[in-house]
Amino acid sequence: MTDSRKRRSRTDLSRKEREARSRLRQLILRDVGLLRGTLSVRQTVCGKPSCRCARGERHTAHVLVASHKGRPRQLYVPASLVPVVREWISEYQALRELLEELSGVHWDKVKRREV
């Protein structure tokens, strides 16, 4: 290492940090996708006069919504992919929560000057 940080062993880590790192590692190593975004349900009308939506029974469409380079983008998700997309979004949110928890542990270390 070229920087001034010393390498620490796992025993030097707090219990909270070890647990967060372990859960983070388990989540990353799982064979599950990670997807940032929100799954939005839209009710649409197709415009055909003989369709059920003309009588008020709208069509349901799932749309993946996420920002990219500061701009919103949307992607239609077929009904067959909705369960997988929901799982990937959930996994991403769990990963993000773990990163926030770990960041909080390190924030406290800096605050206590234990770096």
N, CA, C and O atoms as CSV, one atom per row, in Angstrom:
chain,resi,resn,atom,element,x,y,z
A,1,MET,N,N,0.831,-1.180,0.000
A,1,MET,CA,C,0.000,0.000,0.000
A,1,MET,C,C,0.870,1.236,0.000
A,1,MET,O,O,1.877,1.301,0.706
A,2,THR,N,N,0.479,2.217,-0.795
A,2,THR,CA,C,1.254,3.455,-0.855
A,2,THR,C,C,0.702,4.535,0.054
A,2,THR,O,O,1.396,5.516,0.323
A,3,ASP,N,N,-0.537,4.386,0.539
A,3,ASP,CA,C,-1.076,5.420,1.408
A,3,ASP,C,C,-0.738,5.119,2.868
A,3,ASP,O,O,-0.130,4.093,3.172
A,4,SER,N,N,-1.130,6.008,3.754
A,4,SER,CA,C,-0.734,5.909,5.153
A,4,SER,C,C,-1.679,5.046,5.983
A,4,SER,O,O,-1.470,4.877,7.184
A,5,ARG,N,N,-2.722,4.496,5.349
A,5,ARG,CA,C,-3.648,3.659,6.114
A,5,ARG,C,C,-3.025,2.301,6.398
A,5,ARG,O,O,-2.364,1.709,5.545
A,6,LYS,N,N,-3.251,1.824,7.610
A,6,LYS,CA,C,-2.771,0.473,7.922
A,6,LYS,C,C,-3.882,-0.524,7.645
A,6,LYS,O,O,-5.062,-0.190,7.755
A,7,ARG,N,N,-3.519,-1.717,7.294
A,7,ARG,CA,C,-4.503,-2.769,7.011
A,7,ARG,C,C,-4.971,-3.338,8.346
A,7,ARG,O,O,-4.161,-3.685,9.206
A,8,ARG,N,N,-6.298,-3.429,8.509
A,8,ARG,CA,C,-6.863,-3.918,9.754
A,8,ARG,C,C,-7.417,-5.321,9.564
A,8,ARG,O,O,-7.831,-5.695,8.467
A,9,SER,N,N,-7.421,-6.079,10.625
A,9,SER,CA,C,-8.030,-7.408,10.559
A,9,SER,C,C,-9.506,-7.286,10.901
A,9,SER,O,O,-9.959,-6.256,11.399
A,10,ARG,N,N,-10.249,-8.348,10.627
A,10,ARG,CA,C,-11.691,-8.340,10.919
A,10,ARG,C,C,-11.956,-8.152,12.410
A,10,ARG,O,O,-12.994,-7.611,12.790
A,11,THR,N,N,-11.032,-8.592,13.253
A,11,THR,CA,C,-11.253,-8.450,14.692
A,11,THR,C,C,-11.162,-6.995,15.141
A,11,THR,O,O,-11.645,-6.650,16.220
A,12,ASP,N,N,-10.555,-6.146,14.332
A,12,ASP,CA,C,-10.477,-4.719,14.665
A,12,ASP,C,C,-11.783,-3.987,14.362
A,12,ASP,O,O,-11.976,-2.858,14.811
A,13,LEU,N,N,-12.669,-4.613,13.613
A,13,LEU,CA,C,-13.921,-3.983,13.232
A,13,LEU,C,C,-14.960,-4.153,14.346
A,13,LEU,O,O,-14.940,-5.139,15.083
A,14,SER,N,N,-15.850,-3.193,14.453
A,14,SER,CA,C,-16.933,-3.312,15.429
A,14,SER,C,C,-17.899,-4.398,14.977
A,14,SER,O,O,-17.925,-4.776,13.805
A,15,ARG,N,N,-18.691,-4.893,15.916
A,15,ARG,CA,C,-19.672,-5.925,15.588
A,15,ARG,C,C,-20.636,-5.421,14.519
A,15,ARG,O,O,-20.975,-6.154,13.590
A,16,LYS,N,N,-21.076,-4.179,14.649
A,16,LYS,CA,C,-22.022,-3.596,13.696
A,16,LYS,C,C,-21.409,-3.522,12.293
A,16,LYS,O,O,-22.079,-3.803,11.300
A,17,GLU,N,N,-20.140,-3.144,12.226
A,17,GLU,CA,C,-19.469,-3.053,10.923
A,17,GLU,C,C,-19.257,-4.435,10.312
A,17,GLU,O,O,-19.441,-4.615,9.108
A,18,ARG,N,N,-18.869,-5.419,11.138
A,18,ARG,CA,C,-18.679,-6.784,10.628
A,18,ARG,C,C,-19.986,-7.337,10.078
A,18,ARG,O,O,-20.006,-7.946,9.009
A,19,GLU,N,N,-21.083,-7.127,10.811
A,19,GLU,CA,C,-22.380,-7.631,10.368
A,19,GLU,C,C,-22.825,-6.966,9.064
A,19,GLU,O,O,-23.318,-7.638,8.157
A,20,ALA,N,N,-22.650,-5.648,8.973
A,20,ALA,CA,C,-23.043,-4.933,7.757
A,20,ALA,C,C,-22.214,-5.396,6.565
A,20,ALA,O,O,-22.755,-5.611,5.480
A,21,ARG,N,N,-20.910,-5.552,6.757
A,21,ARG,CA,C,-20.044,-6.012,5.672
A,21,ARG,C,C,-20.405,-7.436,5.241
A,21,ARG,O,O,-20.388,-7.758,4.053
A,22,SER,N,N,-20.728,-8.275,6.212
A,22,SER,CA,C,-21.097,-9.656,5.903
A,22,SER,C,C,-22.389,-9.700,5.091
A,22,SER,O,O,-22.467,-10.413,4.090
A,23,ARG,N,N,-23.403,-8.943,5.514
A,23,ARG,CA,C,-24.664,-8.913,4.771
A,23,ARG,C,C,-24.466,-8.328,3.379
A,23,ARG,O,O,-25.082,-8.784,2.416
A,24,LEU,N,N,-23.605,-7.316,3.275
A,24,LEU,CA,C,-23.308,-6.701,1.981
A,24,LEU,C,C,-22.654,-7.727,1.049
A,24,LEU,O,O,-23.028,-7.843,-0.118
A,25,ARG,N,N,-21.694,-8.453,1.565
A,25,ARG,CA,C,-20.994,-9.468,0.774
A,25,ARG,C,C,-21.978,-10.555,0.310
A,25,ARG,O,O,-21.954,-10.966,-0.850
A,26,GLN,N,N,-22.836,-11.013,1.223
A,26,GLN,CA,C,-23.819,-12.046,0.867
A,26,GLN,C,C,-24.748,-11.566,-0.236
A,26,GLN,O,O,-25.068,-12.317,-1.157
A,27,LEU,N,N,-25.180,-10.315,-0.140
A,27,LEU,CA,C,-26.097,-9.764,-1.131
A,27,LEU,C,C,-25.427,-9.641,-2.498
A,27,LEU,O,O,-26.042,-9.953,-3.518
A,28,ILE,N,N,-24.195,-9.196,-2.527
A,28,ILE,CA,C,-23.486,-9.003,-3.790
A,28,ILE,C,C,-23.172,-10.351,-4.452
A,28,ILE,O,O,-23.227,-10.470,-5.676
A,29,LEU,N,N,-22.848,-11.352,-3.651
A,29,LEU,CA,C,-22.445,-12.643,-4.212
A,29,LEU,C,C,-23.621,-13.497,-4.673
A,29,LEU,O,O,-23.420,-14.494,-5.366
A,30,ARG,N,N,-24.837,-13.127,-4.304
A,30,ARG,CA,C,-26.008,-13.882,-4.764
A,30,ARG,C,C,-26.170,-13.711,-6.268
A,30,ARG,O,O,-25.791,-12.688,-6.838
A,31,ASP,N,N,-26.731,-14.719,-6.890
A,31,ASP,CA,C,-26.923,-14.684,-8.339
A,31,ASP,C,C,-28.279,-14.045,-8.662
A,31,ASP,O,O,-29.153,-14.670,-9.263
A,32,VAL,N,N,-28.426,-12.781,-8.245
A,32,VAL,CA,C,-29.669,-12.050,-8.453
A,32,VAL,C,C,-29.307,-10.690,-9.040
A,32,VAL,O,O,-28.289,-10.102,-8.676
A,33,GLY,N,N,-30.130,-10.201,-9.935
A,33,GLY,CA,C,-29.871,-8.907,-10.548
A,33,GLY,C,C,-30.102,-7.756,-9.594
A,33,GLY,O,O,-30.800,-7.897,-8.590
A,34,LEU,N,N,-29.514,-6.623,-9.912
A,34,LEU,CA,C,-29.693,-5.382,-9.171
A,34,LEU,C,C,-30.190,-4.337,-10.158
A,34,LEU,O,O,-29.601,-4.155,-11.224
A,35,LEU,N,N,-31.264,-3.655,-9.810
A,35,LEU,CA,C,-31.857,-2.703,-10.736
A,35,LEU,C,C,-32.338,-1.468,-9.981
A,35,LEU,O,O,-33.166,-1.568,-9.076
A,36,ARG,N,N,-31.814,-0.309,-10.359
A,36,ARG,CA,C,-32.244,0.948,-9.750
A,36,ARG,C,C,-33.435,1.472,-10.530
A,36,ARG,O,O,-33.378,1.615,-11.751
A,37,GLY,N,N,-34.505,1.753,-9.823
A,37,GLY,CA,C,-35.693,2.283,-10.472
A,37,GLY,C,C,-36.935,1.993,-9.664
A,37,GLY,O,O,-36.871,1.434,-8.568
A,38,THR,N,N,-38.052,2.376,-10.217
A,38,THR,CA,C,-39.358,2.157,-9.603
A,38,THR,C,C,-40.266,1.522,-10.634
A,38,THR,O,O,-40.254,1.897,-11.806
A,39,LEU,N,N,-41.046,0.564,-10.191
A,39,LEU,CA,C,-42.010,-0.061,-11.079
A,39,LEU,C,C,-43.347,0.644,-10.879
A,39,LEU,O,O,-43.940,0.594,-9.801
A,40,SER,N,N,-43.800,1.292,-11.925
A,40,SER,CA,C,-45.034,2.071,-11.878
A,40,SER,C,C,-46.133,1.335,-12.634
A,40,SER,O,O,-45.891,0.754,-13.691
A,41,VAL,N,N,-47.338,1.367,-12.083
A,41,VAL,CA,C,-48.483,0.733,-12.740
A,41,VAL,C,C,-49.318,1.831,-13.379
A,41,VAL,O,O,-49.722,2.782,-12.709
A,42,ARG,N,N,-49.571,1.702,-14.645
A,42,ARG,CA,C,-50.355,2.698,-15.384
A,42,ARG,C,C,-51.642,2.064,-15.891
A,42,ARG,O,O,-51.665,0.900,-16.291
A,43,GLN,N,N,-52.689,2.838,-15.867
A,43,GLN,CA,C,-53.983,2.415,-16.416
A,43,GLN,C,C,-54.165,3.177,-17.722
A,43,GLN,O,O,-54.182,4.408,-17.726
A,44,THR,N,N,-54.300,2.460,-18.818
A,44,THR,CA,C,-54.353,3.104,-20.131
A,44,THR,C,C,-55.623,2.757,-20.897
A,44,THR,O,O,-56.332,1.800,-20.585
A,45,VAL,N,N,-55.874,3.568,-21.902
A,45,VAL,CA,C,-56.995,3.360,-22.822
A,45,VAL,C,C,-56.402,3.221,-24.214
A,45,VAL,O,O,-55.582,4.039,-24.630
A,46,CYS,N,N,-56.821,2.176,-24.940
A,46,CYS,CA,C,-56.248,1.956,-26.270
A,46,CYS,C,C,-56.949,2.767,-27.361
A,46,CYS,O,O,-56.350,3.049,-28.399
A,47,GLY,N,N,-58.188,3.137,-27.143
A,47,GLY,CA,C,-58.895,3.960,-28.117
A,47,GLY,C,C,-59.810,3.204,-29.061
A,47,GLY,O,O,-60.544,3.826,-29.828
A,48,LYS,N,N,-59.786,1.879,-29.025
A,48,LYS,CA,C,-60.683,1.090,-29.884
A,48,LYS,C,C,-62.103,1.193,-29.323
A,48,LYS,O,O,-62.311,0.956,-28.133
A,49,PRO,N,N,-63.079,1.542,-30.160
A,49,PRO,CA,C,-64.445,1.723,-29.649
A,49,PRO,C,C,-65.076,0.442,-29.103
A,49,PRO,O,O,-65.948,0.519,-28.239
A,50,SER,N,N,-64.662,-0.727,-29.580
A,50,SER,CA,C,-65.260,-1.975,-29.121
A,50,SER,C,C,-64.505,-2.611,-27.945
A,50,SER,O,O,-64.912,-3.660,-27.446
A,51,CYS,N,N,-63.438,-1.999,-27.512
A,51,CYS,CA,C,-62.615,-2.573,-26.434
A,51,CYS,C,C,-63.265,-2.329,-25.067
A,51,CYS,O,O,-64.060,-1.405,-24.899
A,52,ARG,N,N,-62.914,-3.164,-24.112
A,52,ARG,CA,C,-63.438,-3.023,-22.757
A,52,ARG,C,C,-63.021,-1.706,-22.116
A,52,ARG,O,O,-63.707,-1.200,-21.228
A,53,CYS,N,N,-61.885,-1.144,-22.568
A,53,CYS,CA,C,-61.437,0.117,-21.973
A,53,CYS,C,C,-62.363,1.278,-22.360
A,53,CYS,O,O,-62.393,2.301,-21.675
A,54,ALA,N,N,-63.102,1.124,-23.434
A,54,ALA,CA,C,-64.072,2.154,-23.826
A,54,ALA,C,C,-65.244,2.178,-22.847
A,54,ALA,O,O,-65.950,3.181,-22.746
A,55,ARG,N,N,-65.453,1.073,-22.125
A,55,ARG,CA,C,-66.520,0.996,-21.123
A,55,ARG,C,C,-65.995,1.310,-19.724
A,55,ARG,O,O,-66.736,1.198,-18.747
A,56,GLY,N,N,-64.733,1.700,-19.619
A,56,GLY,CA,C,-64.178,2.088,-18.329
A,56,GLY,C,C,-63.211,1.096,-17.713
A,56,GLY,O,O,-62.558,1.420,-16.721
A,57,GLU,N,N,-63.095,-0.116,-18.273
A,57,GLU,CA,C,-62.151,-1.119,-17.760
A,57,GLU,C,C,-60.796,-0.915,-18.441
A,57,GLU,O,O,-60.543,-1.468,-19.511
A,58,ARG,N,N,-59.954,-0.140,-17.831
A,58,ARG,CA,C,-58.677,0.224,-18.466
A,58,ARG,C,C,-57.671,-0.934,-18.491
A,58,ARG,O,O,-57.769,-1.885,-17.716
A,59,HIS,N,N,-56.714,-0.820,-19.399
A,59,HIS,CA,C,-55.623,-1.790,-19.498
A,59,HIS,C,C,-54.567,-1.434,-18.453
A,59,HIS,O,O,-54.347,-0.261,-18.150
A,60,THR,N,N,-53.925,-2.453,-17.914
A,60,THR,CA,C,-52.849,-2.239,-16.943
A,60,THR,C,C,-51.510,-2.419,-17.645
A,60,THR,O,O,-51.288,-3.403,-18.350
A,61,ALA,N,N,-50.634,-1.460,-17.439
A,61,ALA,CA,C,-49.283,-1.537,-17.997
A,61,ALA,C,C,-48.283,-1.248,-16.882
A,61,ALA,O,O,-48.506,-0.359,-16.060
A,62,HIS,N,N,-47.181,-1.997,-16.851
A,62,HIS,CA,C,-46.108,-1.767,-15.884
A,62,HIS,C,C,-44.965,-1.048,-16.598
A,62,HIS,O,O,-44.561,-1.420,-17.700
A,63,VAL,N,N,-44.458,-0.012,-15.939
A,63,VAL,CA,C,-43.398,0.799,-16.528
A,63,VAL,C,C,-42.276,0.935,-15.508
A,63,VAL,O,O,-42.518,1.275,-14.350
A,64,LEU,N,N,-41.059,0.671,-15.940
A,64,LEU,CA,C,-39.876,0.880,-15.110
A,64,LEU,C,C,-39.463,2.333,-15.286
A,64,LEU,O,O,-39.272,2.798,-16.409
A,65,VAL,N,N,-39.326,3.050,-14.173
A,65,VAL,CA,C,-38.994,4.468,-14.214
A,65,VAL,C,C,-37.700,4.690,-13.443
A,65,VAL,O,O,-37.563,4.237,-12.307
A,66,ALA,N,N,-36.746,5.389,-14.064
A,66,ALA,CA,C,-35.477,5.719,-13.416
A,66,ALA,C,C,-34.891,6.940,-14.102
A,66,ALA,O,O,-35.196,7.226,-15.260
A,67,SER,N,N,-34.047,7.655,-13.374
A,67,SER,CA,C,-33.371,8.793,-13.994
A,67,SER,C,C,-32.020,8.323,-14.529
A,67,SER,O,O,-31.398,7.412,-13.982
A,68,HIS,N,N,-31.591,8.959,-15.595
A,68,HIS,CA,C,-30.295,8.654,-16.211
A,68,HIS,C,C,-29.698,9.973,-16.674
A,68,HIS,O,O,-30.277,10.669,-17.508
A,69,LYS,N,N,-28.539,10.311,-16.128
A,69,LYS,CA,C,-27.874,11.581,-16.439
A,69,LYS,C,C,-28.807,12.760,-16.196
A,69,LYS,O,O,-28.847,13.715,-16.971
A,70,GLY,N,N,-29.559,12.669,-15.097
A,70,GLY,CA,C,-30.432,13.761,-14.710
A,70,GLY,C,C,-31.762,13.832,-15.432
A,70,GLY,O,O,-32.559,14.735,-15.176
A,71,ARG,N,N,-32.010,12.907,-16.317
A,71,ARG,CA,C,-33.264,12.920,-17.081
A,71,ARG,C,C,-34.059,11.653,-16.795
A,71,ARG,O,O,-33.485,10.569,-16.694
A,72,PRO,N,N,-35.367,11.783,-16.666
A,72,PRO,CA,C,-36.177,10.586,-16.421
A,72,PRO,C,C,-36.272,9.721,-17.673
A,72,PRO,O,O,-36.329,10.226,-18.794
A,73,ARG,N,N,-36.288,8.431,-17.462
A,73,ARG,CA,C,-36.510,7.523,-18.581
A,73,ARG,C,C,-37.483,6.445,-18.132
A,73,ARG,O,O,-37.553,6.106,-16.951
A,74,GLN,N,N,-38.224,5.919,-19.078
A,74,GLN,CA,C,-39.257,4.938,-18.787
A,74,GLN,C,C,-39.127,3.776,-19.762
A,74,GLN,O,O,-38.734,3.948,-20.916
A,75,LEU,N,N,-39.466,2.598,-19.272
A,75,LEU,CA,C,-39.373,1.406,-20.095
A,75,LEU,C,C,-40.558,0.503,-19.781
A,75,LEU,O,O,-40.780,0.143,-18.625
A,76,TYR,N,N,-41.311,0.140,-20.798
A,76,TYR,CA,C,-42.430,-0.778,-20.631
A,76,TYR,C,C,-41.894,-2.138,-20.186
A,76,TYR,O,O,-40.903,-2.628,-20.727
A,77,VAL,N,N,-42.558,-2.745,-19.192
A,77,VAL,CA,C,-42.164,-4.065,-18.692
A,77,VAL,C,C,-43.313,-5.038,-18.948
A,77,VAL,O,O,-44.400,-4.855,-18.400
A,78,PRO,N,N,-43.099,-6.059,-19.763
A,78,PRO,CA,C,-44.155,-7.048,-20.003
A,78,PRO,C,C,-44.556,-7.743,-18.697
A,78,PRO,O,O,-43.736,-7.910,-17.794
A,79,ALA,N,N,-45.804,-8.136,-18.612
A,79,ALA,CA,C,-46.327,-8.772,-17.397
A,79,ALA,C,C,-45.493,-9.988,-16.978
A,79,ALA,O,O,-45.356,-10.256,-15.784
A,80,SER,N,N,-44.942,-10.717,-17.933
A,80,SER,CA,C,-44.151,-11.905,-17.611
A,80,SER,C,C,-42.842,-11.563,-16.891
A,80,SER,O,O,-42.285,-12.410,-16.191
A,81,LEU,N,N,-42.350,-10.339,-17.055
A,81,LEU,CA,C,-41.091,-9.932,-16.418
A,81,LEU,C,C,-41.283,-9.171,-15.110
A,81,LEU,O,O,-40.312,-8.911,-14.399
A,82,VAL,N,N,-42.512,-8.814,-14.788
A,82,VAL,CA,C,-42.778,-8.002,-13.592
A,82,VAL,C,C,-42.226,-8.627,-12.310
A,82,VAL,O,O,-41.597,-7.911,-11.530
A,83,PRO,N,N,-42.427,-9.933,-12.046
A,83,PRO,CA,C,-41.886,-10.502,-10.804
A,83,PRO,C,C,-40.361,-10.394,-10.703
A,83,PRO,O,O,-39.833,-10.090,-9.634
A,84,VAL,N,N,-39.662,-10.639,-11.794
A,84,VAL,CA,C,-38.198,-10.560,-11.801
A,84,VAL,C,C,-37.745,-9.114,-11.591
A,84,VAL,O,O,-36.830,-8.855,-10.809
A,85,VAL,N,N,-38.382,-8.182,-12.283
A,85,VAL,CA,C,-38.017,-6.770,-12.145
A,85,VAL,C,C,-38.260,-6.300,-10.713
A,85,VAL,O,O,-37.446,-5.561,-10.159
A,86,ARG,N,N,-39.371,-6.719,-10.109
A,86,ARG,CA,C,-39.642,-6.367,-8.698
A,86,ARG,C,C,-38.546,-6.897,-7.785
A,86,ARG,O,O,-38.098,-6.194,-6.879
A,87,GLU,N,N,-38.113,-8.128,-8.017
A,87,GLU,CA,C,-37.055,-8.728,-7.196
A,87,GLU,C,C,-35.746,-7.955,-7.353
A,87,GLU,O,O,-35.073,-7.675,-6.361
A,88,TRP,N,N,-35.382,-7.610,-8.579
A,88,TRP,CA,C,-34.140,-6.876,-8.818
A,88,TRP,C,C,-34.171,-5.503,-8.156
A,88,TRP,O,O,-33.171,-5.059,-7.592
A,89,ILE,N,N,-35.312,-4.835,-8.225
A,89,ILE,CA,C,-35.453,-3.524,-7.572
A,89,ILE,C,C,-35.326,-3.677,-6.060
A,89,ILE,O,O,-34.669,-2.869,-5.404
A,90,SER,N,N,-35.945,-4.700,-5.516
A,90,SER,CA,C,-35.872,-4.964,-4.077
A,90,SER,C,C,-34.432,-5.245,-3.640
A,90,SER,O,O,-33.989,-4.753,-2.602
A,91,GLU,N,N,-33.711,-6.029,-4.428
A,91,GLU,CA,C,-32.309,-6.339,-4.118
A,91,GLU,C,C,-31.461,-5.066,-4.150
A,91,GLU,O,O,-30.600,-4.873,-3.292
A,92,TYR,N,N,-31.699,-4.208,-5.126
A,92,TYR,CA,C,-30.956,-2.951,-5.216
A,92,TYR,C,C,-31.231,-2.088,-3.992
A,92,TYR,O,O,-30.308,-1.497,-3.433
A,93,GLN,N,N,-32.495,-2.009,-3.568
A,93,GLN,CA,C,-32.847,-1.201,-2.405
A,93,GLN,C,C,-32.211,-1.755,-1.130
A,93,GLN,O,O,-31.767,-0.986,-0.277
A,94,ALA,N,N,-32.162,-3.073,-0.994
A,94,ALA,CA,C,-31.509,-3.688,0.161
A,94,ALA,C,C,-30.021,-3.367,0.167
A,94,ALA,O,O,-29.449,-3.068,1.215
A,95,LEU,N,N,-29.393,-3.429,-1.008
A,95,LEU,CA,C,-27.974,-3.094,-1.129
A,95,LEU,C,C,-27.735,-1.640,-0.744
A,95,LEU,O,O,-26.790,-1.330,-0.018
A,96,ARG,N,N,-28.578,-0.770,-1.222
A,96,ARG,CA,C,-28.442,0.657,-0.910
A,96,ARG,C,C,-28.594,0.920,0.590
A,96,ARG,O,O,-27.850,1.720,1.157
A,97,GLU,N,N,-29.553,0.253,1.233
A,97,GLU,CA,C,-29.739,0.414,2.675
A,97,GLU,C,C,-28.516,-0.062,3.450
A,97,GLU,O,O,-28.111,0.572,4.425
A,98,LEU,N,N,-27.921,-1.184,3.015
A,98,LEU,CA,C,-26.711,-1.679,3.671
A,98,LEU,C,C,-25.549,-0.708,3.499
A,98,LEU,O,O,-24.784,-0.482,4.437
A,99,LEU,N,N,-25.414,-0.137,2.317
A,99,LEU,CA,C,-24.346,0.839,2.096
A,99,LEU,C,C,-24.540,2.067,2.985
A,99,LEU,O,O,-23.572,2.614,3.512
A,100,GLU,N,N,-25.775,2.492,3.147
A,100,GLU,CA,C,-26.065,3.627,4.032
A,100,GLU,C,C,-25.712,3.288,5.481
A,100,GLU,O,O,-25.160,4.119,6.202
A,101,GLU,N,N,-26.034,2.064,5.901
A,101,GLU,CA,C,-25.708,1.636,7.259
A,101,GLU,C,C,-24.200,1.634,7.476
A,101,GLU,O,O,-23.713,2.124,8.495
A,102,LEU,N,N,-23.462,1.081,6.515
A,102,LEU,CA,C,-22.012,1.028,6.612
A,102,LEU,C,C,-21.417,2.432,6.584
A,102,LEU,O,O,-20.462,2.717,7.306
A,103,SER,N,N,-21.971,3.298,5.764
A,103,SER,CA,C,-21.521,4.688,5.731
A,103,SER,C,C,-21.736,5.358,7.088
A,103,SER,O,O,-20.897,6.134,7.544
A,104,GLY,N,N,-22.864,5.052,7.727
A,104,GLY,CA,C,-23.139,5.604,9.059
A,104,GLY,C,C,-22.118,5.146,10.094
A,104,GLY,O,O,-21.707,5.923,10.955
A,105,VAL,N,N,-21.710,3.874,10.008
A,105,VAL,CA,C,-20.682,3.353,10.922
A,105,VAL,C,C,-19.384,4.122,10.725
A,105,VAL,O,O,-18.732,4.507,11.696
A,106,HIS,N,N,-19.011,4.345,9.478
A,106,HIS,CA,C,-17.762,5.060,9.206
A,106,HIS,C,C,-17.875,6.546,9.565
A,106,HIS,O,O,-16.898,7.160,9.994
A,107,TRP,N,N,-19.047,7.110,9.393
A,107,TRP,CA,C,-19.268,8.495,9.800
A,107,TRP,C,C,-18.990,8.645,11.306
A,107,TRP,O,O,-18.320,9.579,11.746
A,108,ASP,N,N,-19.528,7.693,12.071
A,108,ASP,CA,C,-19.317,7.729,13.523
A,108,ASP,C,C,-17.845,7.564,13.890
A,108,ASP,O,O,-17.368,8.174,14.846
A,109,LYS,N,N,-17.127,6.738,13.129
A,109,LYS,CA,C,-15.701,6.554,13.385
A,109,LYS,C,C,-14.939,7.867,13.167
A,109,LYS,O,O,-14.082,8.234,13.971
A,110,VAL,N,N,-15.255,8.558,12.089
A,110,VAL,CA,C,-14.593,9.839,11.828
A,110,VAL,C,C,-14.943,10.838,12.935
A,110,VAL,O,O,-14.092,11.588,13.411
A,111,LYS,N,N,-16.199,10.824,13.322
A,111,LYS,CA,C,-16.666,11.732,14.381
A,111,LYS,C,C,-15.908,11.480,15.693
A,111,LYS,O,O,-15.569,12.422,16.410
A,112,ARG,N,N,-15.645,10.202,15.999
A,112,ARG,CA,C,-14.916,9.842,17.226
A,112,ARG,C,C,-13.406,9.852,17.020
A,112,ARG,O,O,-12.652,9.562,17.948
A,113,ARG,N,N,-12.961,10.182,15.809
A,113,ARG,CA,C,-11.534,10.242,15.454
A,113,ARG,C,C,-10.859,8.880,15.610
A,113,ARG,O,O,-9.732,8.781,16.095
A,114,GLU,N,N,-11.577,7.829,15.185
A,114,GLU,CA,C,-11.058,6.456,15.297
A,114,GLU,C,C,-10.620,5.889,13.956
A,114,GLU,O,O,-10.560,4.670,13.796
A,115,VAL,N,N,-10.322,6.717,13.022
A,115,VAL,CA,C,-9.972,6.249,11.684
A,115,VAL,C,C,-8.625,5.587,11.684
A,115,VAL,O,O,-8.163,5.129,10.639
